Amino acid sequence: MLAAGAGVRAGGPKALRRVEDGPDAGRAWVEIAASSLRDAGAAQVFVVLGAAAEEARGLVPTWADAVVARDWADGQSASLREGLDAVAATNADAV
């Protein structure tokens, strides 16, 4: 899951965003997205962080693998490459 962007149009790093109201108010978007992937059958979930990575790491569920794309500012392809490299180091059948 890619969550490395600075979120310039959204007002801040995507990985730090939280639901503002409703039954999930206060819940981190990163946690919701990772949970959705796991609930859909993903055996292992990787969350690629970039902007505010250290702060965002605490929002990644403990059962998911956080990966930091140090060159995240180079664009989405840099984050994708970092995530694919992390998956390649496992026994994954698919991405």
C-alpha positions in Angstrom: 0.0 0.0 0.0 1.5 3.3 -1.0 1.2 6.0 1.7 4.4 8.0 1.1 3.1 11.2 -0.5 3.3 14.6 1.0 -0.4 15.2 0.4 0.1 18.7 -0.8 -3.4 19.1 -2.2 -4.9 17.3 0.9 -3.1 19.5 3.5 -0.4 17.2 4.7 1.1 13.7 4.5 -1.4 11.1 3.5 -0.1 8.6 6.1 -1.0 11.0 8.9 -4.6 11.6 7.8 -7.5 10.5 10.0 -11.2 10.1 9.5 -12.8 13.3 10.7 -16.3 12.1 11.6 -18.7 9.2 11.8 -18.2 5.8 13.4 -14.5 5.7 12.4 -13.7 9.3 13.6 -10.1 9.6 14.7 -9.1 6.3 13.0 -6.0 6.6 10.7 -6.5 6.2 7.0 -3.4 4.0 6.9 -4.9 1.6 9.4 -8.2 1.5 7.5 -6.6 0.8 4.1 -4.2 -1.9 5.5 -7.1 -3.6 7.3 -9.2 -3.6 4.1 -6.3 -5.3 2.3 -6.0 -7.9 5.0 -9.8 -8.4 5.1 -9.7 -8.9 1.3 -7.3 -11.8 1.7 -3.8 -10.4 1.6 -1.6 -12.7 3.6 1.0 -9.9 4.2 0.5 -6.2 3.9 3.3 -3.7 3.3 2.8 0.0 3.9 5.2 2.2 2.1 5.9 5.4 4.0 7.8 8.5 3.0 6.7 12.0 4.1 6.6 12.1 7.9 7.6 8.4 8.0 8.7 8.3 11.6 5.5 9.9 12.8 3.4 7.7 10.5 5.1 4.5 11.5 3.0 4.5 14.7 -0.2 4.5 12.7 0.7 1.3 10.8 -0.9 -1.7 12.4 1.5 -4.0 14.2 0.7 -6.9 11.9 1.6 -4.9 8.8 5.1 -4.3 7.5 6.2 -0.7 7.3 8.7 0.2 4.6 10.3 3.6 4.2 10.9 5.0 0.8 13.8 7.4 1.4 13.4 8.8 -2.1 9.6 9.2 -1.9 9.9 12.9 -3.1 11.1 11.6 -6.5 7.5 10.5 -7.2 5.1 7.6 -6.9 7.3 5.3 -8.9 10.0 5.6 -6.2 7.6 4.5 -3.6 6.3 1.7 -5.8 9.8 0.5 -6.4 10.6 0.4 -2.7 7.4 -1.6 -2.0 8.1 -4.1 -4.7 11.7 -4.5 -3.5 10.3 -5.3 0.0 7.9 -7.8 -1.4 10.6 -9.4 -3.5 12.5 -10.3 -0.4 9.6 -12.6 0.7 8.0 -15.7 -0.7 5.1 -13.7 -2.1 3.3 -15.3 -5.1 1.7 -12.0 -6.2 1.6 -8.3 -5.5 
